[in-house]
Amino acid sequence: MQIPFIKMHGLGNNYIYLDFFQYTVEEEKLSELAKSVSNVHTGIGSDGLIIIHPSETADVGMRIFNKDGSEGQSCGNGLRCTAKYAFEQGIVAEKRFRIETKANIVEAEVQVTNEKVDQVTINMGKPHLERELIPMQGNPKQHVIGEPFEIQGQTLELTALSMGNPHAVFLVDQINGEQVSQLGPLVEKDERFPQGANVEFIEIVSPVEINFSVWERGSGITQACGTGACAAVVAGVLNGQLKRNESVTVHLPGGDLDITWDADGNVWMTGGAETVATGVFYSPCKVL
Ligand SMILES: N[C@H](CCC[C@H](N)C(=O)O)C(=O)O
């Protein structure tokens, strides 16, 4: 079957998007579809698959599947691209609207130049700090802030939290490729994280600026992770290294995001969203 797709990216974190306002495919095939389209050798190549779909609780819905076929609960870069697509395709008429994810319903606001969306701001909601909500093994109500975490013979300082999906954030003196490629996959699958974890390494540049690298649950190293950038800023504030209620510039490998953890507890993310390509791919999945 020929399945129409759109390829979009947020700071290089790229996904293949399917518009389920136009058609659907069988639910049980989505995981396999994510694996096949993401494969750069035999598919299109991406960090995963995102479904843009009608929602009964918001203006539009978004589901994210990682490169390995696992389904995540939210995706910051994906939300900005979904917002761009929904506005440019007329799925929504206003510049401010709500998007349903598996984790929560978020508020989006698009900035438009010549009828094209170039920047998107998303209220990503509140982080969850209790172990049982991350989730992470141990005392269910306890927070995990600057806790010693033994991995591969090293002891790192861990701050863990959920942005609707699990994040393990390590504050390091200097980020480097080895941490992400060697420790990322070990922490992702560590038994202390029963649902796995997205793994971020952050270097504090100033109280309003960090360098950032990420190993994503189910996708590995990516150029950017929006929920990860939010988790990183929350972790930096909790460790007394970043300012609350001020915009923090997060330098990700693929570009910068502005993140603010405001006084009400909401985390705001502002950044770009780009359309790369549209087309059809050939799949055994039936288009319904
Ligand atoms: N790239 C996404 C995060 C994907 C999260 C996914 N890897 C998971 O939680 O399983 C972002 O921009 O927030």
The ligand as an SDF file (V2000), in Angstrom:
LIG
                    3D

 13 12  0  0  0  0  0  0  0  0999 V2000
   12.3500   13.3030   21.1740 N   0  0  0  0  0  0  0  0  0  0  0  0
   11.2620   13.5230   22.0920 C   0  0  0  0  0  0  0  0  0  0  0  0
   11.2500   12.6280   23.2820 C   0  0  0  0  0  0  0  0  0  0  0  0
   10.9350   11.2580   22.8930 C   0  0  0  0  0  0  0  0  0  0  0  0
   10.7400   10.4670   24.1250 C   0  0  0  0  0  0  0  0  0  0  0  0
   10.8260    9.0000   23.8340 C   0  0  0  0  0  0  0  0  0  0  0  0
   12.1960    8.6340   23.4760 N   0  0  0  0  0  0  0  0  0  0  0  0
   10.3880    8.2130   25.0400 C   0  0  0  0  0  0  0  0  0  0  0  0
   10.0770    8.8350   26.0680 O   0  0  0  0  0  0  0  0  0  0  0  0
   10.3370    6.9920   24.9400 O   0  0  0  0  0  0  0  0  0  0  0  0
   11.1820   14.9670   22.5530 C   0  0  0  0  0  0  0  0  0  0  0  0
   11.5240   15.8360   21.7510 O   0  0  0  0  0  0  0  0  0  0  0  0
   10.7220   15.1950   23.6920 O   0  0  0  0  0  0  0  0  0  0  0  0
  1  2  1  0
  2  3  1  0
  2 11  1  0
  3  4  1  0
  4  5  1  0
  5  6  1  0
  6  7  1  0
  6  8  1  0
  8  9  2  0
  8 10  1  0
 11 12  2  0
 11 13  1  0
M  END
$$$$
